[in-house]
């Protein structure tokens, strides 16, 4: 895997990933303020790292991992009502974040383009194996960025039903893409 180019600043990384990461976080926290705090904490953690001396190989995966940890820590500290979007195992969330990040990354290096094409092919094959209702909710939430609430309001299907459908889709995709996922990590 490639590292971020030497000399890339935290502000460059912030500008590149801010909106995508903000959407990811806001889907998983109860308030906008918590989302903003977590986003700032993620980039604060990044700012403490000397990216020249210790470059991060997969910056987007690192950002999502730190964000996920921040979300979990915040929910533990505040003892909030369980958040519906964090009901899945942490590995499921990180897995989906990494897959989505790779697919939506603006990086156009030959290596990234090749990996992206492999993932798209495998993802399409895996999605074709599941019921259309599960496929649609997965595509709407992960690939098109709609919230469960927005989809529910548009379709009249309850949020819990949509979450359940997506969960089944994620379980299937996780199983089907597991080998590819581990190959990408190596």
C-alpha positions as CSV (number, residue, x, y, z in Angstrom):
1,X,0.0,0.0,0.0
2,X,1.1,3.5,-0.6
3,X,1.7,6.2,2.0
4,X,0.4,9.7,1.8
5,X,2.9,11.9,-0.1
6,X,5.6,13.4,2.1
7,X,4.8,16.9,3.1
8,X,1.0,16.5,3.0
9,X,-0.2,18.6,5.9
10,X,-3.0,17.9,8.4
11,X,-5.0,20.8,6.8
12,X,-4.7,19.1,3.3
13,X,-5.9,15.8,4.8
14,X,-8.7,17.7,6.7
15,X,-9.9,19.3,3.5
16,X,-9.8,16.1,1.6
17,X,-11.6,13.9,4.2
18,X,-13.7,16.4,6.3
19,X,-17.1,16.1,4.5
20,X,-16.9,12.3,4.0
21,X,-15.8,11.7,7.6
22,X,-18.4,14.2,9.0
23,X,-21.2,12.3,7.2
24,X,-19.9,9.0,8.6
25,X,-19.8,10.4,12.2
26,X,-23.1,12.2,12.0
27,X,-24.9,9.0,11.1
28,X,-23.7,7.5,14.3
29,X,-24.2,10.1,16.9
30,X,-27.3,11.7,18.4
31,X,-26.4,15.4,18.1
32,X,-24.6,17.6,15.6
33,X,-22.5,19.0,18.4
34,X,-21.2,15.6,19.3
35,X,-20.4,15.0,15.7
36,X,-18.4,18.2,15.4
37,X,-16.5,17.4,18.6
38,X,-15.6,13.9,17.4
39,X,-14.6,15.3,14.0
40,X,-12.3,17.8,15.6
41,X,-10.9,15.2,18.0
42,X,-10.0,12.9,15.0
43,X,-8.0,15.6,13.4
44,X,-6.5,16.7,16.7
45,X,-5.2,13.1,17.0
46,X,-3.8,13.4,13.5
47,X,-2.1,16.7,14.3
48,X,-0.2,15.0,17.1
49,X,1.5,12.7,14.6
50,X,4.6,13.6,12.7
51,X,3.5,12.5,9.2
52,X,7.0,12.9,7.8
53,X,8.7,10.8,10.4
54,X,5.9,8.3,10.9
55,X,3.7,8.4,7.7
56,X,0.3,6.6,8.0
57,X,-0.1,4.1,5.2
58,X,-3.9,4.1,4.9
59,X,-4.9,7.6,6.0
60,X,-8.6,7.1,5.3
61,X,-8.7,3.8,7.2
62,X,-6.9,5.4,10.1
63,X,-9.3,8.4,10.2
64,X,-12.3,6.1,10.2
65,X,-10.8,3.9,12.9
66,X,-10.1,6.9,15.1
67,X,-13.6,8.2,14.5
68,X,-15.2,4.9,15.3
69,X,-13.2,4.8,18.6
70,X,-14.2,8.3,19.4
71,X,-17.9,7.5,18.8
72,X,-17.7,4.4,21.1
73,X,-15.8,6.4,23.8
74,X,-18.4,9.2,23.7
75,X,-21.3,6.8,23.9
76,X,-19.7,5.1,26.9
77,X,-19.0,8.4,28.7
78,X,-22.4,9.8,28.1
79,X,-24.3,6.6,28.8
80,X,-26.6,7.6,26.0
81,X,-29.4,5.5,24.6
82,X,-27.9,2.9,22.3
83,X,-27.4,4.5,18.9
84,X,-29.2,2.5,16.2
85,X,-26.3,2.9,13.7
86,X,-23.7,1.4,16.0
87,X,-25.6,-1.9,16.7
88,X,-23.3,-3.8,14.4
89,X,-20.0,-5.2,15.5
90,X,-17.2,-2.6,15.4
91,X,-15.5,-4.7,12.8
92,X,-18.5,-4.5,10.5
93,X,-18.5,-0.7,10.8
94,X,-14.8,-0.5,10.1
95,X,-15.0,-3.0,7.3
96,X,-17.8,-1.0,5.6
97,X,-16.0,2.3,6.2
98,X,-12.8,1.0,4.6
99,X,-14.6,-0.5,1.6
100,X,-16.7,2.7,1.1
101,X,-13.6,4.9,1.6
102,X,-11.7,2.9,-1.0
103,X,-14.6,3.2,-3.5
104,X,-15.2,6.9,-2.9
105,X,-11.5,8.0,-2.5
106,X,-10.4,10.7,-4.9
107,X,-6.9,9.2,-5.2
108,X,-6.3,8.1,-8.8
109,X,-3.0,6.3,-8.5
110,X,-2.8,3.2,-10.7
111,X,-2.7,1.0,-7.6
112,X,-5.8,2.6,-6.1
113,X,-7.6,2.4,-9.4
114,X,-6.8,-1.3,-9.8
115,X,-7.9,-2.0,-6.2
116,X,-11.0,0.1,-6.7
117,X,-12.0,-1.9,-9.8
118,X,-11.4,-5.2,-8.0
119,X,-13.6,-4.1,-5.1
120,X,-16.4,-2.8,-7.4
121,X,-16.5,-6.1,-9.3
122,X,-16.6,-8.1,-6.1
123,X,-19.1,-5.8,-4.5
124,X,-21.4,-5.9,-7.5
125,X,-21.2,-9.7,-7.6
126,X,-22.0,-10.0,-3.9
127,X,-24.8,-7.5,-4.1
128,X,-26.4,-9.4,-6.9
129,X,-26.8,-12.4,-4.6
130,X,-29.0,-10.7,-2.0
131,X,-32.7,-9.7,-2.1
132,X,-33.3,-6.4,-3.8
133,X,-34.6,-4.7,-0.6
134,X,-31.3,-5.4,1.1
135,X,-29.3,-4.3,-1.9
136,X,-31.2,-1.0,-2.3
137,X,-30.9,0.0,1.4
138,X,-27.1,-0.8,1.3
139,X,-26.6,1.2,-1.9
140,X,-28.7,4.2,-0.7
141,X,-26.9,4.5,2.7
142,X,-23.3,3.5,1.8
143,X,-22.9,4.5,-1.8
144,X,-25.4,7.4,-2.2
145,X,-25.1,8.9,1.4
146,X,-28.8,8.9,2.3
147,X,-29.7,8.5,6.0
148,X,-32.2,5.9,7.2
149,X,-34.5,8.7,8.3
150,X,-34.5,10.2,4.8
151,X,-35.2,6.8,3.2
152,X,-37.9,6.0,5.7
153,X,-39.7,9.3,5.0
154,X,-39.5,8.8,1.3
155,X,-40.6,5.1,1.2
156,X,-42.8,4.8,4.3
157,X,-40.7,1.8,5.5
158,X,-39.8,2.1,9.2
159,X,-36.2,2.9,10.2
160,X,-35.9,-0.3,12.2
161,X,-36.9,-2.4,9.1
162,X,-34.3,-0.5,7.0
163,X,-31.6,-1.0,9.6
164,X,-32.4,-4.7,9.7
165,X,-32.3,-5.0,5.9
166,X,-28.9,-3.2,5.8
167,X,-27.6,-5.4,8.6
168,X,-28.4,-8.6,6.5
169,X,-26.7,-7.0,3.5
170,X,-23.6,-6.1,5.5
171,X,-23.4,-9.6,7.0
172,X,-23.6,-11.1,3.5
173,X,-21.1,-8.7,2.1
174,X,-18.7,-9.1,4.9
175,X,-18.7,-12.9,4.4
176,X,-18.4,-12.6,0.6
177,X,-15.7,-9.9,0.7
178,X,-13.7,-11.2,3.6
179,X,-10.9,-12.8,1.5
180,X,-10.6,-9.6,-0.6
181,X,-10.6,-7.5,2.5
182,X,-7.7,-9.4,4.1
183,X,-5.8,-9.4,0.8
184,X,-6.1,-5.6,0.7
185,X,-4.8,-5.3,4.3
186,X,-1.7,-7.3,3.5
